[in-house]
Amino acid sequence: MEKTLHHHPSQPRSKSEQDLLINRLKRIEGQVRGIQKMVEEDRYCVDILIQINAVQAALKKVGFSVTERHMKHCVSDAIKSGEGEETIEELMEVMKQFSK
């Protein structure tokens, strides 16, 4: 069963922050399409695995970027408003998923 996450009002992402994330995700999307094409072309398994690893690393980098922003804004704001314990617990649950 999936746990419901609490959403605390915080600073919206700036246009430049959004653009950076979207561009990274579009690059990853292109990499995934490249992997699909490699499979369709019956390319060498090791070459496909290398590309899969590159996509996983890129997604982790995006995840860490989002996590960093969350800690600097959302968690920080929650601590200042007295809801820090709950917000830290929520973040820790999400971080446990990252380590699986």
Buried (B, 14 or more C-beta within 10 A) or exposed (E): EEEEEEEBEBEEBEEEBEEBBEEBEEEBEEBBEBBEEBEEEEEEEEEBEEBBEBBEEBBEEBBEBBBEBBEEBBBBBBEEEEBBEEBBEBBEEBEEEEEE
